[in-house]
Amino acid sequence: MLSAAADCPFLPRDLIARLADACGTDQAELALAASGAQTHPVIGLWPVGMRDHLRHAPVTNDIRKVTRFTARDTVASVTRPRVPLDPFFNANTAADPAEAERLAALDD
């Protein structure tokens, strides 16, 4: 299952394929996206078999951070460059939609 933040307008078209390839190459249980030196733990490919553990982690084990949850697993990473555009840019502030428009124009 792919998870991704809804405020990331530039997710790469080949994201799922690259995450799946990374799982196979690294013999990892799951794969997370990264750009530059920053991991984006909300953007990842997860095995469906992990759903029960993931569902109970925040309630039973008080695990609320994705990186804390994944610390026990073998995790592959798919890193993309941030230049000319961070593919995992997210719009969190009132100014970010305008920045997204500016960045989208660079990609044309």
C-alpha positions in Angstrom: 0.0 0.0 0.0 1.3 3.5 -0.8 1.0 6.3 1.7 1.5 9.9 0.7 0.8 13.3 2.1 -2.1 15.0 0.4 -0.2 18.3 0.3 2.7 17.0 -2.0 1.8 18.2 -5.5 5.0 17.0 -7.2 5.1 13.3 -6.4 7.1 11.5 -9.1 5.1 9.3 -11.6 7.5 6.4 -11.0 7.4 6.6 -7.2 5.6 3.3 -6.6 7.8 1.4 -9.0 11.0 2.9 -7.4 9.8 2.1 -3.9 8.9 -1.5 -4.9 12.3 -1.9 -6.6 14.1 -0.6 -3.5 12.2 -3.1 -1.3 13.4 -6.0 -3.6 17.0 -4.7 -4.0 17.5 -4.1 -0.3 15.4 -7.0 0.8 13.4 -4.6 2.9 9.9 -4.9 4.4 9.0 -1.3 3.4 10.4 1.7 1.5 10.3 5.4 2.3 10.9 8.4 0.2 13.7 10.9 0.7 15.1 14.0 -0.9 18.5 15.3 -0.2 19.3 14.1 3.3 15.7 14.3 4.6 13.5 11.2 4.8 9.8 11.7 4.2 8.3 8.9 6.4 4.7 9.6 5.4 5.5 8.8 1.8 6.2 5.1 1.6 5.3 1.6 0.3 4.0 -0.6 3.1 3.1 -4.3 3.1 -0.6 -4.9 3.7 0.4 -7.6 6.3 1.7 -4.8 8.6 -1.8 -3.2 8.9 -2.8 -4.7 12.3 0.5 -3.7 13.9 0.3 -0.2 12.4 -3.3 0.1 13.5 -2.5 -0.8 17.1 0.8 1.1 17.4 -0.6 4.5 18.5 -3.1 3.1 20.9 -1.5 0.1 22.5 2.2 1.1 22.3 1.9 4.9 22.2 3.9 5.0 19.0 2.8 8.1 17.0 5.9 8.9 14.9 6.3 7.0 11.7 10.1 6.7 12.2 9.7 5.3 15.6 7.3 2.7 14.2 9.6 1.7 11.4 12.7 1.5 13.6 12.1 -2.2 14.1 11.9 -3.0 10.4 14.3 -3.2 7.5 13.6 0.0 5.6 14.7 0.9 2.1 15.1 4.5 1.0 14.4 6.0 -2.4 16.3 9.3 -2.6 15.5 12.0 -5.2 17.4 15.2 -5.7 15.9 18.5 -4.5 17.1 20.4 -7.5 15.6 21.8 -9.6 12.5 20.9 -7.6 12.0 18.8 -4.4 9.5 16.1 -5.5 8.3 15.8 -1.9 7.7 19.6 -1.4 4.6 20.0 0.8 2.3 22.9 1.1 1.9 23.7 4.9 1.7 27.4 5.1 -0.5 30.1 3.4 2.5 31.1 1.3 3.2 27.5 0.0 0.6 27.3 -2.7 2.1 30.3 -4.4 5.5 28.7 -4.1 4.1 25.5 -5.6 2.8 27.5 -8.6 6.2 29.0 -9.0 7.9 25.6 -8.9 5.4 24.1 -11.3 6.3 26.7 -13.8 9.9 25.7 -13.6 9.0 22.1 -14.5 7.2 23.2 -17.7 
